[in-house]
Amino acid sequence: MGFLVTTLIFIVIGIIASLFARICFNKGPSTNLLCLTLIITATVCCWMMWAIVYLAQMKPLIVPILNEE
């Protein structure tokens, strides 16, 4: 449940940021495309970083070894 909800939050934030940049920083087609590309890339990279950290906690690669002394 947490993975899906947070993914939807990242999608909504990306859409809102794209619309905000389109409305507030309207300086021409080339600049608009660059801003849109940067916003989408940043949103995807942030989501991927969060998803990797979240999924790595479900099944860690290094299993803790308990010392029973």
PDB file of N, CA, C and O in Angstrom:
ATOM      1  N   MET A   1       0.820  -1.195   0.000  1.00  0.00           N
ATOM      2  CA  MET A   1       0.000   0.000   0.000  1.00  0.00           C
ATOM      3  C   MET A   1       0.867   1.264   0.000  1.00  0.00           C
ATOM      4  O   MET A   1       0.559   2.227  -0.702  1.00  0.00           O
ATOM      5  N   GLY A   2       1.942   1.260   0.781  1.00  0.00           N
ATOM      6  CA  GLY A   2       2.798   2.433   0.873  1.00  0.00           C
ATOM      7  C   GLY A   2       3.506   2.743  -0.425  1.00  0.00           C
ATOM      8  O   GLY A   2       3.689   3.911  -0.768  1.00  0.00           O
ATOM      9  N   PHE A   3       3.906   1.717  -1.150  1.00  0.00           N
ATOM     10  CA  PHE A   3       4.619   1.921  -2.412  1.00  0.00           C
ATOM     11  C   PHE A   3       3.716   2.596  -3.437  1.00  0.00           C
ATOM     12  O   PHE A   3       4.136   3.542  -4.105  1.00  0.00           O
ATOM     13  N   LEU A   4       2.497   2.127  -3.565  1.00  0.00           N
ATOM     14  CA  LEU A   4       1.564   2.683  -4.544  1.00  0.00           C
ATOM     15  C   LEU A   4       1.176   4.119  -4.198  1.00  0.00           C
ATOM     16  O   LEU A   4       1.124   4.984  -5.072  1.00  0.00           O
ATOM     17  N   VAL A   5       0.908   4.360  -2.932  1.00  0.00           N
ATOM     18  CA  VAL A   5       0.497   5.706  -2.513  1.00  0.00           C
ATOM     19  C   VAL A   5       1.621   6.710  -2.749  1.00  0.00           C
ATOM     20  O   VAL A   5       1.380   7.802  -3.264  1.00  0.00           O
ATOM     21  N   THR A   6       2.837   6.350  -2.377  1.00  0.00           N
ATOM     22  CA  THR A   6       3.953   7.270  -2.562  1.00  0.00           C
ATOM     23  C   THR A   6       4.270   7.462  -4.038  1.00  0.00           C
ATOM     24  O   THR A   6       4.664   8.558  -4.437  1.00  0.00           O
ATOM     25  N   THR A   7       4.110   6.437  -4.854  1.00  0.00           N
ATOM     26  CA  THR A   7       4.298   6.585  -6.289  1.00  0.00           C
ATOM     27  C   THR A   7       3.282   7.572  -6.862  1.00  0.00           C
ATOM     28  O   THR A   7       3.628   8.405  -7.700  1.00  0.00           O
ATOM     29  N   LEU A   8       2.045   7.481  -6.417  1.00  0.00           N
ATOM     30  CA  LEU A   8       1.018   8.426  -6.866  1.00  0.00           C
ATOM     31  C   LEU A   8       1.337   9.841  -6.397  1.00  0.00           C
ATOM     32  O   LEU A   8       1.077  10.801  -7.122  1.00  0.00           O
ATOM     33  N   ILE A   9       1.891   9.984  -5.206  1.00  0.00           N
ATOM     34  CA  ILE A   9       2.280  11.304  -4.708  1.00  0.00           C
ATOM     35  C   ILE A   9       3.375  11.891  -5.585  1.00  0.00           C
ATOM     36  O   ILE A   9       3.325  13.076  -5.915  1.00  0.00           O
ATOM     37  N   PHE A  10       4.363  11.090  -5.971  1.00  0.00           N
ATOM     38  CA  PHE A  10       5.420  11.574  -6.853  1.00  0.00           C
ATOM     39  C   PHE A  10       4.847  11.974  -8.217  1.00  0.00           C
ATOM     40  O   PHE A  10       5.279  12.971  -8.794  1.00  0.00           O
ATOM     41  N   ILE A  11       3.895  11.221  -8.731  1.00  0.00           N
ATOM     42  CA  ILE A  11       3.276  11.564 -10.016  1.00  0.00           C
ATOM     43  C   ILE A  11       2.544  12.899  -9.921  1.00  0.00           C
ATOM     44  O   ILE A  11       2.659  13.740 -10.812  1.00  0.00           O
ATOM     45  N   VAL A  12       1.792  13.088  -8.841  1.00  0.00           N
ATOM     46  CA  VAL A  12       1.042  14.338  -8.653  1.00  0.00           C
ATOM     47  C   VAL A  12       2.001  15.517  -8.504  1.00  0.00           C
ATOM     48  O   VAL A  12       1.770  16.578  -9.084  1.00  0.00           O
ATOM     49  N   ILE A  13       3.076  15.342  -7.732  1.00  0.00           N
ATOM     50  CA  ILE A  13       4.059  16.416  -7.564  1.00  0.00           C
ATOM     51  C   ILE A  13       4.709  16.763  -8.905  1.00  0.00           C
ATOM     52  O   ILE A  13       4.923  17.938  -9.202  1.00  0.00           O
ATOM     53  N   GLY A  14       5.023  15.752  -9.711  1.00  0.00           N
ATOM     54  CA  GLY A  14       5.604  16.002 -11.021  1.00  0.00           C
ATOM     55  C   GLY A  14       4.664  16.769 -11.940  1.00  0.00           C
ATOM     56  O   GLY A  14       5.093  17.671 -12.660  1.00  0.00           O
ATOM     57  N   ILE A  15       3.394  16.416 -11.917  1.00  0.00           N
ATOM     58  CA  ILE A  15       2.404  17.117 -12.753  1.00  0.00           C
ATOM     59  C   ILE A  15       2.225  18.553 -12.291  1.00  0.00           C
ATOM     60  O   ILE A  15       2.174  19.470 -13.111  1.00  0.00           O
ATOM     61  N   ILE A  16       2.129  18.753 -10.982  1.00  0.00           N
ATOM     62  CA  ILE A  16       1.960  20.108 -10.451  1.00  0.00           C
ATOM     63  C   ILE A  16       3.192  20.970 -10.765  1.00  0.00           C
ATOM     64  O   ILE A  16       3.053  22.129 -11.155  1.00  0.00           O
ATOM     65  N   ALA A  17       4.385  20.410 -10.596  1.00  0.00           N
ATOM     66  CA  ALA A  17       5.602  21.165 -10.903  1.00  0.00           C
ATOM     67  C   ALA A  17       5.685  21.499 -12.393  1.00  0.00           C
ATOM     68  O   ALA A  17       6.116  22.593 -12.757  1.00  0.00           O
ATOM     69  N   SER A  18       5.281  20.579 -13.246  1.00  0.00           N
ATOM     70  CA  SER A  18       5.287  20.838 -14.687  1.00  0.00           C
ATOM     71  C   SER A  18       4.315  21.947 -15.057  1.00  0.00           C
ATOM     72  O   SER A  18       4.647  22.826 -15.852  1.00  0.00           O
ATOM     73  N   LEU A  19       3.118  21.911 -14.486  1.00  0.00           N
ATOM     74  CA  LEU A  19       2.139  22.964 -14.756  1.00  0.00           C
ATOM     75  C   LEU A  19       2.604  24.309 -14.213  1.00  0.00           C
ATOM     76  O   LEU A  19       2.430  25.338 -14.865  1.00  0.00           O
ATOM     77  N   PHE A  20       3.189  24.302 -13.029  1.00  0.00           N
ATOM     78  CA  PHE A  20       3.699  25.531 -12.429  1.00  0.00           C
ATOM     79  C   PHE A  20       4.792  26.150 -13.297  1.00  0.00           C
ATOM     80  O   PHE A  20       4.799  27.361 -13.518  1.00  0.00           O
ATOM     81  N   ALA A  21       5.708  25.328 -13.785  1.00  0.00           N
ATOM     82  CA  ALA A  21       6.786  25.832 -14.641  1.00  0.00           C
ATOM     83  C   ALA A  21       6.229  26.339 -15.969  1.00  0.00           C
ATOM     84  O   ALA A  21       6.706  27.335 -16.511  1.00  0.00           O
ATOM     85  N   ARG A  22       5.233  25.657 -16.477  1.00  0.00           N
ATOM     86  CA  ARG A  22       4.627  26.071 -17.762  1.00  0.00           C
ATOM     87  C   ARG A  22       3.932  27.424 -17.630  1.00  0.00           C
ATOM     88  O   ARG A  22       3.986  28.242 -18.548  1.00  0.00           O
ATOM     89  N   ILE A  23       3.276  27.663 -16.489  1.00  0.00           N
ATOM     90  CA  ILE A  23       2.540  28.910 -16.293  1.00  0.00           C
ATOM     91  C   ILE A  23       3.467  30.059 -15.902  1.00  0.00           C
ATOM     92  O   ILE A  23       3.366  31.154 -16.455  1.00  0.00           O
ATOM     93  N   CYS A  24       4.365  29.815 -14.958  1.00  0.00           N
ATOM     94  CA  CYS A  24       5.180  30.902 -14.401  1.00  0.00           C
ATOM     95  C   CYS A  24       6.422  31.232 -15.218  1.00  0.00           C
ATOM     96  O   CYS A  24       6.846  32.387 -15.230  1.00  0.00           O
ATOM     97  N   PHE A  25       7.013  30.272 -15.892  1.00  0.00           N
ATOM     98  CA  PHE A  25       8.265  30.491 -16.605  1.00  0.00           C
ATOM     99  C   PHE A  25       8.083  30.301 -18.104  1.00  0.00           C
ATOM    100  O   PHE A  25       8.834  29.558 -18.737  1.00  0.00           O
ATOM    101  N   ASN A  26       7.099  30.964 -18.663  1.00  0.00           N
ATOM    102  CA  ASN A  26       6.797  30.841 -20.090  1.00  0.00           C
ATOM    103  C   ASN A  26       7.687  31.805 -20.867  1.00  0.00           C
ATOM    104  O   ASN A  26       7.333  32.971 -21.044  1.00  0.00           O
ATOM    105  N   LYS A  27       8.855  31.318 -21.339  1.00  0.00           N
ATOM    106  CA  LYS A  27       9.817  32.182 -22.020  1.00  0.00           C
ATOM    107  C   LYS A  27      10.076  31.765 -23.462  1.00  0.00           C
ATOM    108  O   LYS A  27      10.958  32.327 -24.112  1.00  0.00           O
ATOM    109  N   GLY A  28       9.350  30.823 -23.961  1.00  0.00           N
ATOM    110  CA  GLY A  28       9.555  30.383 -25.337  1.00  0.00           C
ATOM    111  C   GLY A  28       9.515  28.872 -25.415  1.00  0.00           C
ATOM    112  O   GLY A  28       9.655  28.196 -24.396  1.00  0.00           O
ATOM    113  N   PRO A  29       9.325  28.330 -26.612  1.00  0.00           N
ATOM    114  CA  PRO A  29       9.167  26.883 -26.740  1.00  0.00           C
ATOM    115  C   PRO A  29      10.413  26.092 -26.350  1.00  0.00           C
ATOM    116  O   PRO A  29      10.302  25.013 -25.767  1.00  0.00           O
ATOM    117  N   SER A  30      11.588  26.612 -26.664  1.00  0.00           N
ATOM    118  CA  SER A  30      12.814  25.886 -26.349  1.00  0.00           C
ATOM    119  C   SER A  30      13.061  25.847 -24.835  1.00  0.00           C
ATOM    120  O   SER A  30      13.418  24.806 -24.284  1.00  0.00           O
ATOM    121  N   THR A  31      12.871  26.974 -24.181  1.00  0.00           N
ATOM    122  CA  THR A  31      13.067  27.052 -22.733  1.00  0.00           C
ATOM    123  C   THR A  31      12.008  26.236 -22.005  1.00  0.00           C
ATOM    124  O   THR A  31      12.305  25.576 -21.010  1.00  0.00           O
ATOM    125  N   ASN A  32      10.784  26.278 -22.494  1.00  0.00           N
ATOM    126  CA  ASN A  32       9.723  25.488 -21.865  1.00  0.00           C
ATOM    127  C   ASN A  32      10.013  23.998 -21.949  1.00  0.00           C
ATOM    128  O   ASN A  32       9.783  23.266 -20.986  1.00  0.00           O
ATOM    129  N   LEU A  33      10.514  23.544 -23.088  1.00  0.00           N
ATOM    130  CA  LEU A  33      10.847  22.132 -23.258  1.00  0.00           C
ATOM    131  C   LEU A  33      11.985  21.728 -22.333  1.00  0.00           C
ATOM    132  O   LEU A  33      11.957  20.645 -21.747  1.00  0.00           O
ATOM    133  N   LEU A  34      12.987  22.593 -22.199  1.00  0.00           N
ATOM    134  CA  LEU A  34      14.104  22.306 -21.297  1.00  0.00           C
ATOM    135  C   LEU A  34      13.630  22.221 -19.856  1.00  0.00           C
ATOM    136  O   LEU A  34      14.008  21.298 -19.134  1.00  0.00           O
ATOM    137  N   CYS A  35      12.807  23.172 -19.427  1.00  0.00           N
ATOM    138  CA  CYS A  35      12.291  23.153 -18.045  1.00  0.00           C
ATOM    139  C   CYS A  35      11.445  21.907 -17.799  1.00  0.00           C
ATOM    140  O   CYS A  35      11.575  21.267 -16.755  1.00  0.00           O
ATOM    141  N   LEU A  36      10.599  21.564 -18.730  1.00  0.00           N
ATOM    142  CA  LEU A  36       9.757  20.382 -18.592  1.00  0.00           C
ATOM    143  C   LEU A  36      10.599  19.112 -18.512  1.00  0.00           C
ATOM    144  O   LEU A  36      10.323  18.226 -17.703  1.00  0.00           O
ATOM    145  N   THR A  37      11.631  19.029 -19.359  1.00  0.00           N
ATOM    146  CA  THR A  37      12.520  17.862 -19.343  1.00  0.00           C
ATOM    147  C   THR A  37      13.255  17.751 -18.009  1.00  0.00           C
ATOM    148  O   THR A  37      13.376  16.656 -17.459  1.00  0.00           O
ATOM    149  N   LEU A  38      13.744  18.868 -17.488  1.00  0.00           N
ATOM    150  CA  LEU A  38      14.447  18.855 -16.209  1.00  0.00           C
ATOM    151  C   LEU A  38      13.535  18.474 -15.056  1.00  0.00           C
ATOM    152  O   LEU A  38      13.948  17.738 -14.160  1.00  0.00           O
ATOM    153  N   ILE A  39      12.315  18.959 -15.063  1.00  0.00           N
ATOM    154  CA  ILE A  39      11.366  18.640 -13.988  1.00  0.00           C
ATOM    155  C   ILE A  39      10.994  17.163 -14.026  1.00  0.00           C
ATOM    156  O   ILE A  39      10.971  16.508 -12.984  1.00  0.00           O
ATOM    157  N   ILE A  40      10.705  16.635 -15.200  1.00  0.00           N
ATOM    158  CA  ILE A  40      10.353  15.220 -15.314  1.00  0.00           C
ATOM    159  C   ILE A  40      11.536  14.338 -14.923  1.00  0.00           C
ATOM    160  O   ILE A  40      11.362  13.336 -14.230  1.00  0.00           O
ATOM    161  N   THR A  41      12.740  14.708 -15.366  1.00  0.00           N
ATOM    162  CA  THR A  41      13.930  13.930 -15.013  1.00  0.00           C
ATOM    163  C   THR A  41      14.171  13.948 -13.508  1.00  0.00           C
ATOM    164  O   THR A  41      14.473  12.910 -12.920  1.00  0.00           O
ATOM    165  N   ALA A  42      14.042  15.107 -12.883  1.00  0.00           N
ATOM    166  CA  ALA A  42      14.245  15.213 -11.437  1.00  0.00           C
ATOM    167  C   ALA A  42      13.205  14.417 -10.672  1.00  0.00           C
ATOM    168  O   ALA A  42      13.530  13.765  -9.680  1.00  0.00           O
ATOM    169  N   THR A  43      11.961  14.461 -11.117  1.00  0.00           N
ATOM    170  CA  THR A  43      10.901  13.705 -10.445  1.00  0.00           C
ATOM    171  C   THR A  43      11.140  12.207 -10.555  1.00  0.00           C
ATOM    172  O   THR A  43      10.991  11.481  -9.572  1.00  0.00           O
ATOM    173  N   VAL A  44      11.507  11.742 -11.736  1.00  0.00           N
ATOM    174  CA  VAL A  44      11.763  10.309 -11.929  1.00  0.00           C
ATOM    175  C   VAL A  44      12.973   9.859 -11.112  1.00  0.00           C
ATOM    176  O   VAL A  44      12.954   8.789 -10.504  1.00  0.00           O
ATOM    177  N   CYS A  45      14.029  10.682 -11.101  1.00  0.00           N
ATOM    178  CA  CYS A  45      15.225  10.308 -10.325  1.00  0.00           C
ATOM    179  C   CYS A  45      14.935  10.259  -8.825  1.00  0.00           C
ATOM    180  O   CYS A  45      15.393   9.349  -8.135  1.00  0.00           O
ATOM    181  N   CYS A  46      14.181  11.226  -8.322  1.00  0.00           N
ATOM    182  CA  CYS A  46      13.819  11.206  -6.897  1.00  0.00           C
ATOM    183  C   CYS A  46      12.954   9.992  -6.572  1.00  0.00           C
ATOM    184  O   CYS A  46      13.140   9.350  -5.538  1.00  0.00           O
ATOM    185  N   TRP A  47      11.997   9.675  -7.465  1.00  0.00           N
ATOM    186  CA  TRP A  47      11.157   8.501  -7.229  1.00  0.00           C
ATOM    187  C   TRP A  47      11.984   7.219  -7.245  1.00  0.00           C
ATOM    188  O   TRP A  47      11.794   6.338  -6.406  1.00  0.00           O
ATOM    189  N   MET A  48      12.907   7.119  -8.211  1.00  0.00           N
ATOM    190  CA  MET A  48      13.732   5.911  -8.294  1.00  0.00           C
ATOM    191  C   MET A  48      14.608   5.751  -7.053  1.00  0.00           C
ATOM    192  O   MET A  48      14.774   4.638  -6.556  1.00  0.00           O
ATOM    193  N   MET A  49      15.170   6.850  -6.549  1.00  0.00           N
ATOM    194  CA  MET A  49      15.984   6.776  -5.339  1.00  0.00           C
ATOM    195  C   MET A  49      15.137   6.315  -4.164  1.00  0.00           C
ATOM    196  O   MET A  49      15.565   5.463  -3.385  1.00  0.00           O
ATOM    197  N   TRP A  50      13.939   6.873  -4.033  1.00  0.00           N
ATOM    198  CA  TRP A  50      13.054   6.457  -2.946  1.00  0.00           C
ATOM    199  C   TRP A  50      12.654   4.990  -3.110  1.00  0.00           C
ATOM    200  O   TRP A  50      12.656   4.238  -2.135  1.00  0.00           O
ATOM    201  N   ALA A  51      12.312   4.577  -4.327  1.00  0.00           N
ATOM    202  CA  ALA A  51      11.867   3.203  -4.560  1.00  0.00           C
ATOM    203  C   ALA A  51      12.983   2.204  -4.273  1.00  0.00           C
ATOM    204  O   ALA A  51      12.728   1.145  -3.698  1.00  0.00           O
ATOM    205  N   ILE A  52      14.212   2.523  -4.661  1.00  0.00           N
ATOM    206  CA  ILE A  52      15.328   1.611  -4.405  1.00  0.00           C
ATOM    207  C   ILE A  52      15.564   1.459  -2.913  1.00  0.00           C
ATOM    208  O   ILE A  52      15.766   0.346  -2.428  1.00  0.00           O
ATOM    209  N   VAL A  53      15.540   2.561  -2.182  1.00  0.00           N
ATOM    210  CA  VAL A  53      15.736   2.495  -0.728  1.00  0.00           C
ATOM    211  C   VAL A  53      14.580   1.743  -0.069  1.00  0.00           C
ATOM    212  O   VAL A  53      14.799   0.930   0.828  1.00  0.00           O
ATOM    213  N   TYR A  54      13.359   2.012  -0.510  1.00  0.00           N
ATOM    214  CA  TYR A  54      12.179   1.354   0.070  1.00  0.00           C
ATOM    215  C   TYR A  54      12.218  -0.156  -0.181  1.00  0.00           C
ATOM    216  O   TYR A  54      11.986  -0.946   0.735  1.00  0.00           O
ATOM    217  N   LEU A  55      12.510  -0.552  -1.415  1.00  0.00           N
ATOM    218  CA  LEU A  55      12.519  -1.970  -1.747  1.00  0.00           C
ATOM    219  C   LEU A  55      13.724  -2.695  -1.145  1.00  0.00           C
ATOM    220  O   LEU A  55      13.641  -3.888  -0.854  1.00  0.00           O
ATOM    221  N   ALA A  56      14.835  -1.996  -0.958  1.00  0.00           N
ATOM    222  CA  ALA A  56      16.013  -2.620  -0.365  1.00  0.00           C
ATOM    223  C   ALA A  56      15.766  -2.997   1.098  1.00  0.00           C
ATOM    224  O   ALA A  56      16.407  -3.909   1.620  1.00  0.00           O
ATOM    225  N   GLN A  57      14.855  -2.312   1.747  1.00  0.00           N
ATOM    226  CA  GLN A  57      14.554  -2.625   3.139  1.00  0.00           C
ATOM    227  C   GLN A  57      13.671  -3.863   3.275  1.00  0.00           C
ATOM    228  O   GLN A  57      13.600  -4.454   4.353  1.00  0.00           O
ATOM    229  N   MET A  58      13.005  -4.257   2.208  1.00  0.00           N
ATOM    230  CA  MET A  58      12.138  -5.430   2.278  1.00  0.00           C
ATOM    231  C   MET A  58      12.942  -6.718   2.317  1.00  0.00           C
ATOM    232  O   MET A  58      12.598  -7.646   3.050  1.00  0.00           O
ATOM    233  N   LYS A  59      14.006  -6.780   1.534  1.00  0.00           N
ATOM    234  CA  LYS A  59      14.860  -7.960   1.524  1.00  0.00           C
ATOM    235  C   LYS A  59      16.306  -7.504   1.393  1.00  0.00           C
ATOM    236  O   LYS A  59      16.825  -7.388   0.283  1.00  0.00           O
ATOM    237  N   PRO A  60      16.956  -7.247   2.522  1.00  0.00           N
ATOM    238  CA  PRO A  60      18.328  -6.734   2.461  1.00  0.00           C
ATOM    239  C   PRO A  60      19.296  -7.760   1.893  1.00  0.00           C
ATOM    240  O   PRO A  60      19.105  -8.965   2.057  1.00  0.00           O
ATOM    241  N   LEU A  61      20.338  -7.274   1.223  1.00  0.00           N
ATOM    242  CA  LEU A  61      21.340  -8.157   0.644  1.00  0.00           C
ATOM    243  C   LEU A  61      22.228  -8.775   1.717  1.00  0.00           C
ATOM    244  O   LEU A  61      22.639  -9.930   1.601  1.00  0.00           O
ATOM    245  N   ILE A  62      22.521  -8.007   2.754  1.00  0.00           N
ATOM    246  CA  ILE A  62      23.367  -8.482   3.841  1.00  0.00           C
ATOM    247  C   ILE A  62      22.466  -8.865   5.006  1.00  0.00           C
ATOM    248  O   ILE A  62      21.758  -8.023   5.558  1.00  0.00           O
ATOM    249  N   VAL A  63      22.497 -10.131   5.373  1.00  0.00           N
ATOM    250  CA  VAL A  63      21.657 -10.616   6.457  1.00  0.00           C
ATOM    251  C   VAL A  63      22.420 -10.431   7.776  1.00  0.00           C
ATOM    252  O   VAL A  63      23.564 -10.870   7.890  1.00  0.00           O
ATOM    253  N   PRO A  64      21.806  -9.792   8.761  1.00  0.00           N
ATOM    254  CA  PRO A  64      22.479  -9.630  10.035  1.00  0.00           C
ATOM    255  C   PRO A  64      22.756 -10.979  10.705  1.00  0.00           C
ATOM    256  O   PRO A  64      21.897 -11.861  10.709  1.00  0.00           O
ATOM    257  N   ILE A  65      23.935 -11.133  11.262  1.00  0.00           N
ATOM    258  CA  ILE A  65      24.323 -12.366  11.960  1.00  0.00           C
ATOM    259  C   ILE A  65      24.335 -12.071  13.444  1.00  0.00           C
ATOM    260  O   ILE A  65      25.054 -11.184  13.904  1.00  0.00           O
ATOM    261  N   LEU A  66      23.552 -12.801  14.181  1.00  0.00           N
ATOM    262  CA  LEU A  66      23.470 -12.619  15.619  1.00  0.00           C
ATOM    263  C   LEU A  66      24.541 -13.443  16.317  1.00  0.00           C
ATOM    264  O   LEU A  66      24.716 -14.623  16.011  1.00  0.00           O
ATOM    265  N   ASN A  67      25.250 -12.837  17.241  1.00  0.00           N
ATOM    266  CA  ASN A  67      26.215 -13.561  18.071  1.00  0.00           C
ATOM    267  C   ASN A  67      25.500 -14.069  19.312  1.00  0.00           C
ATOM    268  O   ASN A  67      25.008 -13.279  20.117  1.00  0.00           O
ATOM    269  N   GLU A  68      25.444 -15.364  19.467  1.00  0.00           N
ATOM    270  CA  GLU A  68      24.789 -15.946  20.640  1.00  0.00           C
ATOM    271  C   GLU A  68      25.845 -16.386  21.630  1.00  0.00           C
ATOM    272  O   GLU A  68      26.240 -17.552  21.668  1.00  0.00           O
ATOM    273  N   GLU A  69      26.291 -15.445  22.421  1.00  0.00           N
ATOM    274  CA  GLU A  69      27.336 -15.740  23.402  1.00  0.00           C
ATOM    275  C   GLU A  69      26.787 -15.762  24.787  1.00  0.00           C
ATOM    276  O   GLU A  69      27.529 -15.996  25.741  1.00  0.00           O
TER     277      GLU A  69
END
